Amino acid sequence: MKLHRTLYLKLIFSYMLFFLASFIMISAINSRMILNDLTKTRADSLYRESQYVATTYGNDIYKGFEAREKSLDQLKAIDTYISAEIRIIDTNGYQVLDTRSDDNPVFSDFDPAAIGSYYLVGDFYGVFEEDYLSVFYPIVNNYNVRGYVVIQMPMSDIYASRDRLMTISYLTMLFMYALSLIILVTFSLHVYIPVRRITRAAEEYASGHYSYDPDVHAKDEIGYLAGTLHYMASEIGRSEENQRKFIANVSHDFRSPLTSIKGYLTAMLDGTIPREMYEKYLKVVLNETDRLTKLTNGLLELNSLNHKGVVLTITNFDINGAIRQICETFDVLCSEKKISIELILSGEKLYVSADMGKIQQVFANLMDNAIKFSHTNSIIKVETTEKGEKVYVSVKDSGIGIPKDAQGMVFDRFYKTDLSRGKDKKGTGLGLAIAKEIIQAHNQNINVISTEGVGSEFIFTLAKARDQKEKD
């Protein structure tokens, strides 16, 4: 969290630094640029006026007193029109005429050619107490410069125009920064704070607190990220809980037969069990070792399915024929419990596209469970039906059934309902989990419908073979 706060402070600092730099730039550089542009624009305008005066009245000024006075009247009118003072100064610096004064001073240092420009900003050789803009244009007669038209106006007007434009610039800058501040606040609310909450959530999840909620509900990529992270944490938490249960179940299911084996063997060694009873209890020990072997094989198979995936060899085969064949292998068990198997098969042959060996394993497991939990003198119904592009296989018994609240967990590893624990002495609790993995690997479904005390029906689907002719 400290790192993120530092980054945010860096963002705020950069924002303030950018604001200060922009203010300095506008105050210094922009102000100078605006002043230069306004000065040049006004100088160009006065230059055109000075050109007009020089070409229209310049030579008349040197034709005598009357011509000079007449020209002076015209120049005063122009002065009033353009609000600028007009001077005529000869090449020696002597002022010949001034629209606003009768004095005729001498400007000994006057030399427009040395200025290097057609205008000058300053007090004009100490004449003014403030800055003036002075524009020059030569009066030419027979290719000789006789004097200069000098038009002058105070820079205060230009300064005022510059200040008005600077005020607009400042207001625009303040508006832009107010807008950027709103954007920064919006960024904080909709990006930074959610990201900080997500980071905090990641830290909580890393500490094992998988129930922590980042409390981010935005309907964008950040909200999707928060939701995905929370879902991932929930799944990890659920996985760890399942792992704990898995280990507990494995420990229990291994401990029980090991305890029995140890107990019987100890009793045989210390003479508690007489020698004539050895055969009976050795068979019990052998059954327990078979149970451990079955449990170990189931764990290895399930682990292989989870990590490597189910390797399928897809062929087209007759599911009805496979069902008949497997049902025959359960004749002895059915006879012992006086259970009948009723086959309701769709047609003589019904071809599906699947891994024959894996599907036989699924069906055999369902039949084994159905016989195990069915009552004596009951019927197990096996049915196949076609619906569209799928084939439904159903195994229905009339046994003890599964409680409603347990039906969603029967496919979990090692899960056994309380009703089944007394009957399923040899079960591992892995058969249905393996069956589900196999069916899902075929991109199909397996479900259970059960009523406690009435019976259970397991149904799984298979893809119907497109070509219903035997190919295997």
TAUR-V180530 format. One record per backbone hydrogen bond with DSSP energy under -1.0 kcal/mol. NH is the residue of the N-H (numbers start at 0). CO is the residue of the C=O. If there is no record, write none. Layout:
# TAUR-V180530
NH CO
NH CO
This chain:
# TAUR-V180530
4 0
5 1
6 2
7 3
8 4
9 5
10 6
11 7
12 8
13 9
14 10
15 11
16 12
17 13
18 14
19 15
20 16
21 17
22 18
23 19
24 20
25 21
26 22
27 23
29 24
31 27
32 28
33 29
34 30
35 31
36 32
37 33
38 34
39 35
40 36
41 37
42 38
43 39
44 40
45 41
46 42
47 43
48 44
49 45
50 46
51 47
52 48
53 49
54 50
55 51
56 52
60 56
62 59
67 63
68 64
69 65
70 66
71 67
72 68
73 69
74 70
75 71
76 72
77 73
78 74
79 75
80 76
81 77
82 78
83 78
84 151
86 149
87 96
88 147
89 93
92 89
94 104
95 87
96 87
98 85
106 92
109 106
113 110
119 133
121 131
126 123
127 122
131 121
132 152
133 119
134 150
135 117
136 148
138 146
140 143
143 140
145 138
146 138
147 88
148 136
149 86
150 134
151 84
152 132
154 130
158 154
159 155
160 156
161 157
162 158
163 159
164 160
165 161
166 162
167 163
168 164
169 165
170 166
171 167
172 168
173 169
174 170
175 171
176 172
177 173
178 174
179 175
180 176
181 177
182 178
183 179
184 180
185 181
186 182
187 183
188 184
189 185
190 186
191 186
192 187
194 190
195 191
196 192
197 193
198 194
199 195
200 196
201 197
202 198
203 199
204 200
205 201
206 202
207 204
208 203
209 207
211 208
223 219
224 220
225 221
226 222
227 223
228 224
229 225
230 226
231 227
232 228
233 229
234 230
235 231
236 232
237 233
238 234
239 235
240 236
241 237
242 238
243 239
244 240
245 241
246 242
247 243
248 244
249 245
250 246
251 247
252 248
253 249
254 250
255 251
257 253
258 254
259 255
260 256
261 257
262 258
263 259
264 260
265 261
266 262
267 263
268 264
269 265
271 266
272 266
276 273
277 274
280 276
281 277
282 278
283 279
284 280
285 281
286 282
287 283
288 284
289 285
290 286
291 287
292 288
293 289
294 290
295 291
296 292
297 293
298 294
299 295
300 296
301 297
302 298
303 299
304 300
305 301
306 302
307 303
314 353
316 351
318 349
321 317
322 318
323 319
324 320
325 321
326 322
327 323
329 326
330 327
333 329
334 330
335 331
336 332
338 333
339 377
341 379
343 381
346 344
351 316
352 462
353 314
358 354
359 355
360 356
361 357
362 358
363 359
364 360
365 361
366 362
367 363
368 364
369 365
370 366
371 367
372 368
376 336
379 339
380 395
381 341
382 393
383 343
384 391
386 389
389 386
390 461
391 384
392 459
393 382
394 457
395 380
396 455
399 372
405 402
408 405
411 408
413 428
414 411
420 416
423 419
424 422
433 429
434 430
435 431
436 432
437 433
438 434
439 435
440 436
442 439
443 438
446 458
448 456
450 454
452 399
453 450
454 450
456 448
457 394
458 446
459 392
460 444
461 390
463 388
464 350
